[in-house]
């Protein structure tokens, strides 16, 4: 039997340049799709949809059916890890995520067996998606990074300046380091279970990696991420891992690429692709980084920018994506135009 | 008559390394000071206080009296430029700034004489401050940068992702370029008038310079800033100008330093000082960049970080400052501790 050709996304994560590059979009299963909004109304809440494997699998597959993207990413949320640790998590419309603050959780759950039970819906979702996915489409699992999860747990929600986490880290560094260790362990366990359930790739979202001094970045982003990657690789030596330290400085990206051992770095919109090709692509594949607001705007500038990105990354291991999640107001036709531009013969 | 020794801040902006470095803090005239809060209550609104020269001058001088900082920065707001152009500006408690959206301004004011009349309270404030300032204290004026002001004018307020301005810039690039030109002209005029009124230094705040692709940064930040600097220098050839493209990438900072002709770059907290010394200090002086949340936290880590910053910038033209504005909850004692650490004999 002839060996099936590896999926394009996997080839790139293994270091190959593929042309046209594989393409998927952060938050591709989301509110910009009418079929998503219909199911979301049925579910009642975002969290209920995350925790219902049938619905979550359906939503994961919607953008694959509509657009034929090269990867599906499991529909879930980064706050499932705080949930596993004992936080109550809620998503009220227009308020943003809210969760129990770490110091108000009655008893922190430390048993990996309980984590696995609580997060079973995510693994069930992955199994359902896997069985319904076209053979050429890769399946991605994900988790929030320890630092980003710490910002939510310290604050009890999102914050623009990560104040509660920074004050904790600055004022009680040992206790904060313990929190990051616990989070790293739970994140690693969650990624491992997703790989067991059929994810072929996992992405670590450090959505709040901006605004940290170099020493804090080292302490709160690099160290904990290394721990996650090491633990995942111990269980799955060939695990393919994408890191996304969103808003890191260029030196932060460089350090992450050198130190964390990921297969690819997802780049935010501000990272110049030519800089990334020159400075990062010897360490790992690159993913990114179109401005989601340019996708929202559409038009000729969108197509020009896609072409420029392809030219800048030509001959390199590159995955086309956005620099951040697609915004809910994006017309689906703009996604079609994006894919046409990425996949146009050159 | 012996020539008076130049103020420390001026010496540094002229390229000299001064030890200990001059120090001031962004938003040093602000809510963390009880004497500020008392006057703010009397004024009724933030905007009223900005536009009352007696009050604004008093508030400008408060942190100088209390702490003996090396520079006073005029108490004002970046939205005075949109106000000069015809926007109605309001600061409702807990809502953030609100202003007339550009496309809803009945008639855009384009007459520099009218701008000067409308912004006369700022110039009157500077004259009042100048007369009350210790001889060793430098006086700083400021304005928002065209791009940052465009984000407010496009949105009618602040926004986390600069959506309205980006959509305008992506979708109607020629019209957006015209807006930036107009803003650059009004910003330059405002800076020139501040220099005439006694400001010895001016700072250009590009508070929303983060998240821009390299080409947008060039188009929306670098170009308009060059226009501002050129215009100011035409009127005041020896004008001392500090630029602050907050959240720019490191390559963005490098480009700004090379292209904009400023005397100093103010660095946000994420910029590694050793990187800045190596890559920027041949172009201009450096200012920054302690995390305001570390100042809020206080303690030994604050003192250690101050010492590390001084060591990293030793022998270079450097102004000690924060990476962003001081936060209202900061205890005044922490500012005292900061100043002691900066000024301790080494």
Interface residues (C-beta under 8 A of the other chain):
Chain A: X160 X161 X162 X163 X166 X167 X170 X171 X173 X210 X211 X212 X213 X214 X216 X217 X247 X248 X249 X250 X251 X252 X268 X269 X270 X271 X272 X275 X289 X291 X293 X294 X296 X297 X299 X301 X302 X305 X327
Chain B: X160 X161 X162 X163 X166 X167 X170 X171 X173 X210 X211 X212 X213 X214 X215 X216 X217 X247 X248 X249 X250 X251 X252 X268 X269 X270 X271 X272 X275 X289 X291 X293 X294 X296 X297 X299 X301 X302 X305 X327
